[in-house]
Amino acid sequence: MPSFMIHKPGIFSRPYRALTIGIILAVTAVAFESLAVITVAPMLAEDLRGLELYGWVFSAYLLAQLTGTVITGQQVDRHGPAWPFVAALAIFGLGLITAGLAPNMPMVIGGRALQGFGAGALINCVYSCISLRYDDSLRAQILAVFSSAYIIPALLGPYVAGLVAERLSWRFVFWGLLPFLLLTAILTLPTFLRLTAKGNPGERGRVWPALQLALGTGLLLTGLGRLPQLVGVLLALGGLVLIVLPLRRLLPAGTLVARAGLPALVAARGLLMASYFGTETFLVLTLTTLKGYAADTTGLFVASGALSWSAAAWLQARLDRLDQGQGRRQRVLLGVSLTLVGIGAVTQVVWLPNEAIAWVMAGYLLMGLGIGLAHPTSSAIAFTQLTDRSEGAISADLQVADTFTPAVGIGTGDALVAISRASDWAISVGIVAALGVQFLLVLASLLAAFRLPHNHKGQIR
């Protein structure tokens, strides 16, 4: 039979349908929870009289997510993704129940830590399953769906969470996700249980480095938040000392210097994610604090970025089918370049008059298009680099890059804003500096991206 008459199964064909839907539900639950908490955190902090602990609602989640990501990568390599996935769902669900029942802020923070650990483990298992279950020709499609699963939460999550919190209670924002976790388990476990580990038995001893990285990151973020005080300087320096060794242990050798191949890919991806989310964070701050825009207007910016990210993710999947993965490196370079141009436009928001806000919107759309091209494509490239790394380890590499670098990028920007205010400078000075940091991060990402593999089989020419 001629090859053009052979029907190739897609990610929603019968062999993959339940797993694909389950992956969408899992990612959507994690995304919705993250966005929803941003909306209800001020309300729960005020209700529980714990505004002084407000920042740790997010920091506890982040640090636990780092730990869950790395520890689960090791367990997937040893035992396969099935039971780590069950544990991730259970821990994430326990965190939702704990936060929803919390009588005080420390218990909320504990629940958020459980959610973060479960979320990091859950996404790691999903990445590993994509590598083990889907053919290379289908990975770009499922990774595009992976990215698109953030769209509905981005568009509806904050509004629905606010509505539930106002009409019922912020506690129902946590509890409402529990049915989605149960449905995810029903749809995905039959496939997960059939998957076996292909990992390297030598990938062990990563628990302590993960804990050390979480501790160092916590100290770094705490110190950055207390600058320019001496205690802040000491904490930040101590955090930096603590994170260097575990980063070198947990990431591919050469990542910190963007060595050609997989190390450069992980470095470029982490820097890109940091610049995108950092720019988004300080853009919203600028629009509300300096420009006087209402929350619904800033919400339109967030929604537009999510939509352009999704559109570009689907475009890269289509292009990947057409060229059978041969253009992946070029798509990452194009994506990072578009993000660079977009961030350059967005950084003008401080000086532009409100009448020129369309220029900022255009830049933000370019940012979304750029990361939508580069992010899923970089995942597809990473999963071809299995010569000395296993599925679980590579999944952990990607998740550490996606989580650690944005935290540090945003924390650095926050420190610059805090320094400007403590020095009695205009807040616009700190915001400009914070946006400048994000521009430097995406520029570094582009330089690292030039050292990516030259073809989709992971061989450097």
C-alpha positions in Angstrom: 0.0 0.0 0.0 1.4 3.4 -0.9 2.7 5.4 2.1 0.3 8.3 1.5 -2.7 5.9 1.9 -1.6 4.7 5.4 -3.5 6.4 8.1 -1.2 7.4 11.0 -2.9 7.5 14.4 -3.0 10.8 16.2 -3.0 11.6 19.9 -6.8 11.4 20.0 -7.0 8.1 18.2 -8.3 5.1 20.1 -4.9 3.8 21.4 -4.0 7.2 22.9 -7.4 8.9 23.5 -7.9 8.2 27.2 -4.3 8.9 28.1 -4.3 12.2 26.2 -7.5 13.4 27.9 -6.1 12.3 31.3 -2.9 14.3 30.6 -5.0 17.3 29.7 -7.0 17.0 32.9 -3.9 16.6 35.0 -2.1 19.6 33.6 -5.3 21.7 33.7 -5.8 20.9 37.4 -2.3 22.0 38.2 -2.6 25.2 36.1 -6.0 26.1 37.5 -4.8 25.6 41.1 -1.8 27.9 40.5 -3.8 30.7 38.9 -6.7 30.3 41.3 -4.5 30.7 44.4 -3.1 34.0 43.1 -6.7 35.3 43.1 -7.8 34.0 46.6 -4.5 34.3 48.5 -5.2 37.9 49.7 -8.6 36.8 50.9 -7.5 33.7 52.7 -4.5 35.6 54.3 -6.8 38.3 55.6 -9.4 35.7 56.8 -6.8 33.8 58.7 -5.0 36.9 59.9 -1.7 35.9 58.4 -0.8 38.7 56.0 2.8 38.6 57.3 3.1 35.1 55.9 1.5 35.9 52.5 4.6 35.4 50.4 5.2 31.9 51.7 1.9 30.8 50.2 3.8 30.9 46.9 7.3 30.2 48.1 6.4 27.0 49.9 4.7 25.7 46.7 7.7 26.5 44.6 10.3 25.0 46.8 8.3 21.8 47.3 7.7 21.6 43.5 11.5 21.6 43.0 11.9 18.8 45.4 9.0 16.8 44.1 10.2 17.1 40.5 13.7 15.8 41.2 12.8 13.0 43.6 10.1 11.7 41.3 12.5 11.7 38.3 14.6 9.2 40.3 11.6 7.0 41.2 10.4 6.9 37.6 13.8 5.7 36.5 13.8 2.9 39.1 10.2 1.8 39.1 8.4 3.3 36.1 5.9 6.2 36.2 2.8 4.3 37.5 3.2 4.4 41.2 5.0 7.7 41.4 2.0 9.1 39.4 -0.5 7.6 42.0 1.6 9.1 44.8 1.6 12.5 43.0 -2.1 12.5 42.7 -2.6 11.5 46.3 -0.2 14.1 47.7 -1.6 16.9 45.5 -5.1 16.0 46.6 -4.0 15.9 50.3 -2.6 19.3 49.9 -5.9 20.6 48.5 -7.8 19.1 51.4 -5.3 20.4 54.0 -5.4 24.0 52.6 -9.2 23.9 52.3 -9.5 22.9 56.0 -6.8 25.1 57.4 -7.7 27.1 60.5 -4.5 29.2 60.2 -1.8 30.3 57.8 0.9 27.8 58.8 -1.5 25.0 57.9 -2.3 26.7 54.5 1.4 26.9 53.8 1.8 23.2 54.7 -1.0 22.4 52.3 0.6 24.5 49.6 3.9 22.6 50.1 2.1 19.3 49.6 0.4 20.7 46.5 3.8 21.9 45.1 5.4 18.5 45.7 2.5 16.8 44.1 2.4 19.1 41.2 6.1 18.8 40.5 5.8 15.0 40.7 2.7 14.9 38.5 4.2 16.9 35.7 7.4 14.9 35.8 5.4 11.7 35.4 3.5 13.1 32.5 6.7 14.1 30.7 8.1 10.6 31.3 4.9 9.0 30.0 5.0 11.2 26.9 8.5 9.9 26.2 7.7 6.3 26.9 4.2 6.0 25.3 4.1 8.4 22.3 6.1 7.9 19.2 8.5 10.7 18.3 6.2 11.8 15.5 3.4 12.4 18.0 5.4 14.1 20.7 5.2 17.6 19.2 1.4 17.2 19.1 1.0 16.0 22.7 3.4 18.7 23.9 1.3 21.3 22.1 -1.8 20.0 23.9 0.3 20.1 27.1 0.9 23.8 26.6 -2.7 24.4 25.5 -4.0 22.8 28.7 -3.0 26.1 30.4 -5.4 28.2 28.2 -8.7 27.6 29.9 -7.3 28.1 33.4 -5.6 31.3 32.2 -8.8 32.6 30.7 -11.3 31.5 33.4 -9.3 30.4 36.4 -8.9 33.8 38.2 -12.5 34.8 37.5 -14.0 31.5 38.6 -11.9 31.4 41.7 -12.9 34.9 42.7 -16.5 34.2 42.1 -16.4 31.0 44.2 -14.6 32.7 46.9 -17.0 35.6 47.0 -20.2 33.5 46.8 -19.2 30.5 48.8 -15.7 30.5 50.4 -12.1 30.5 49.3 -11.9 26.9 50.7 -14.0 25.6 47.8 -11.4 26.8 45.4 -9.1 24.0 46.7 -11.8 21.4 47.2 -13.3 21.9 43.7 -10.3 20.3 42.0 -10.6 16.9 43.8 -13.1 15.4 41.2 -10.7 16.3 38.4 -7.9 14.3 40.1 -10.1 11.3 40.5 -11.1 11.4 36.8 -7.5 11.8 35.8 -6.6 8.7 37.7 -9.4 6.7 36.0 -8.3 7.7 32.5 -4.6 7.4 32.8 -3.7 4.6 35.2 -4.5 1.7 32.8 -1.8 3.1 30.5 0.7 4.1 33.2 0.5 0.6 34.7 1.7 -0.9 31.4 4.8 1.3 31.1 8.1 0.1 32.4 11.2 2.0 33.4 14.0 2.4 30.9 16.2 4.4 33.3 19.8 4.2 34.2 20.2 2.3 37.5 23.0 4.7 38.3 20.7 7.7 38.6 20.6 7.6 42.4 21.4 9.7 45.4 19.5 12.8 44.2 17.3 13.3 47.2 19.8 15.3 49.3 20.8 17.6 46.3 17.1 18.3 45.7 16.5 19.2 49.4 19.7 21.3 49.4 18.5 23.1 46.2 15.2 23.8 47.8 16.8 25.1 51.0 19.3 27.2 49.1 16.6 28.7 46.9 14.5 29.5 50.0 17.4 31.3 51.6 18.1 33.1 48.3 14.5 34.3 47.9 14.2 35.3 51.5 17.4 37.2 51.3 16.4 39.0 48.1 13.2 40.0 49.7 15.1 41.6 52.6 17.6 43.6 50.6 19.3 46.0 51.1 19.5 45.0 54.8 22.6 43.2 55.9 20.7 40.1 56.9 19.3 40.0 53.4 22.7 40.1 51.9 24.0 37.3 54.1 20.9 35.1 53.5 21.2 35.7 49.7 24.9 34.9 49.6 24.3 31.8 51.8 21.6 30.7 49.4 23.8 31.1 46.4 26.5 29.0 48.0 24.1 26.3 48.8 22.5 26.0 45.3 25.6 25.8 43.1 26.6 22.2 43.9 23.1 20.7 43.7 22.4 22.5 40.4 25.6 21.0 39.0 24.4 17.6 40.3 20.8 17.8 39.2 21.2 19.3 35.7 23.2 17.9 32.8 27.0 18.5 33.1 27.8 21.8 31.4 24.3 23.5 31.8 25.7 26.4 33.9 28.0 27.3 31.0 25.5 26.2 28.2 27.8 23.5 26.7 26.6 22.5 23.3 23.9 19.9 23.2 21.4 19.0 25.9 23.1 21.3 28.5 22.6 24.3 26.2 19.0 23.3 25.6 18.2 23.1 29.3 20.0 26.5 29.9 18.2 28.2 27.0 14.8 26.9 28.1 15.3 27.9 31.8 16.4 31.4 30.9 13.5 31.8 28.4 11.0 30.7 31.0 12.5 33.1 33.6 12.4 36.0 31.2 8.8 35.3 30.1 7.2 35.0 33.6 9.4 37.7 35.0 8.3 40.1 32.3 4.7 39.1 32.8 4.9 39.7 36.6 6.4 43.2 36.3 4.2 44.2 33.4 1.1 43.6 35.5 2.7 45.5 38.3 3.4 48.4 36.0 -0.1 48.5 34.5 -1.8 48.5 37.8 0.7 50.7 39.9 2.0 53.2 37.4 -0.6 53.3 34.6 -3.7 52.9 36.7 -5.3 50.1 34.7 -8.1 48.1 36.3 -7.7 44.4 37.0 -9.9 43.4 34.1 -7.7 45.2 31.6 -4.5 43.6 32.9 -6.4 40.3 32.7 -6.8 40.9 29.0 -3.0 41.0 28.7 -2.6 37.7 30.5 -5.3 36.1 28.4 -3.8 37.4 25.1 -0.4 36.0 26.0 -2.0 32.6 26.8 -3.8 32.6 23.5 -0.8 33.4 21.5 1.3 30.8 23.4 -1.4 28.2 22.5 -1.6 29.2 18.8 2.2 29.0 18.4 2.3 25.7 20.2 -0.2 24.2 17.7 1.7 25.8 14.8 5.0 24.2 15.9 3.2 20.8 16.1 1.9 21.2 12.5 5.3 22.3 11.3 6.9 19.3 13.1 4.6 16.9 11.2 5.5 18.5 7.9 9.3 18.4 8.3 9.4 15.3 10.5 11.3 17.2 13.2 14.1 18.5 11.0 13.3 22.1 11.8 13.1 21.9 15.6 16.4 23.7 16.2 15.3 26.6 13.9 12.0 26.9 15.6 13.6 27.2 19.0 15.8 29.9 17.7 12.9 31.7 16.1 10.8 31.4 19.3 13.5 32.8 21.5 14.2 35.7 19.0 10.5 36.6 19.0 10.4 36.6 22.8 13.5 38.9 22.8 11.8 41.4 20.5 8.5 41.1 22.5 10.2 41.8 25.8 12.1 44.7 24.3 8.8 46.2 23.3 7.2 45.5 26.6 10.0 47.2 28.6 8.9 50.5 27.0 5.7 50.4 29.0 7.1 52.6 31.8 7.8 55.5 29.4 5.0 55.1 26.9 1.8 57.1 27.3 -1.4 55.1 27.9 -2.5 55.9 24.4 0.3 53.7 23.1 -0.6 50.7 25.1 -1.3 48.8 21.8 2.5 48.7 21.3 2.9 47.0 24.6 0.1 44.5 23.7 1.9 43.7 20.4 5.1 43.0 22.3 3.3 40.8 24.8 1.7 38.8 21.9 5.1 38.3 20.4 6.3 37.0 23.7 3.5 34.4 23.7 4.2 33.4 20.2 7.9 33.0 20.9 7.6 30.9 24.0 4.8 28.8 22.3 7.2 27.9 19.5 10.2 27.3 21.7 8.9 25.7 24.8 7.2 22.5 23.4 9.8 22.2 20.7 12.6 22.2 23.3 10.9 19.4 25.1 10.7 17.4 21.9 14.4 17.9 21.3 15.3 17.0 24.9 13.5 13.6 24.6 15.8 12.6 21.7 18.9 13.1 23.9 18.8 9.7 25.6 22.3 8.6 25.0 23.4 9.3 28.6 20.2 10.5 30.2 17.0 8.6 31.0 13.4 9.7 30.6 12.9 10.5 34.2 16.2 12.4 34.5 15.4 14.5 31.4 11.9 15.2 32.7 13.5 16.4 35.9 16.0 18.5 34.0 13.2 20.3 32.2 11.1 20.8 35.3 14.0 22.1 37.4 14.8 24.6 34.6 11.1 25.6 34.3 10.8 26.1 38.1 14.1 27.3 39.5 15.0 30.0 37.0 11.7 31.9 37.0 11.8 32.0 40.8 15.2 33.5 40.8 14.4 35.9 38.0 11.3 37.2 39.7 13.0 37.3 43.1 15.8 39.4 41.6 13.3 41.8 40.1 11.4 42.0 43.4 14.7 42.9 45.2 15.4 45.7 42.7 11.9 47.1 43.3 12.4 46.8 47.0 15.8 48.6 46.9 14.3 51.5 44.9 11.6 52.0 47.4 13.9 51.7 50.4 16.2 54.3 48.8 13.3 56.7 48.3 13.5 56.4 44.6 10.5 56.3 42.3 9.0 52.8 42.0 9.4 53.2 38.3 13.2 53.0 38.7 12.9 49.6 40.3 10.5 48.3 37.7 12.7 49.5 34.9 15.6 47.6 36.5 13.5 44.5 37.0 12.3 44.5 33.3 15.9 45.1 32.3 16.9 41.9 34.1 14.3 39.9 32.1 15.7 41.3 28.9 19.2 40.2 29.8 17.9 36.8 30.7 16.2 36.3 27.3 19.3 37.6 25.5 21.4 35.0 27.4 18.7 32.4 26.4 19.3 33.3 22.7 23.0 32.9 23.0 22.6 29.5 24.6 20.1 28.4 21.9 22.7 28.8 19.2 24.4 25.8 20.8 21.5 23.4 20.4 21.8 20.2 18.5 21.5 20.7 14.7 19.1 17.9 14.0 16.2 16.1 15.7 18.2 13.0 16.4 20.3 14.9 18.9 23.6 14.6 17.1 25.7 17.8 16.9 27.1 18.3 13.4 
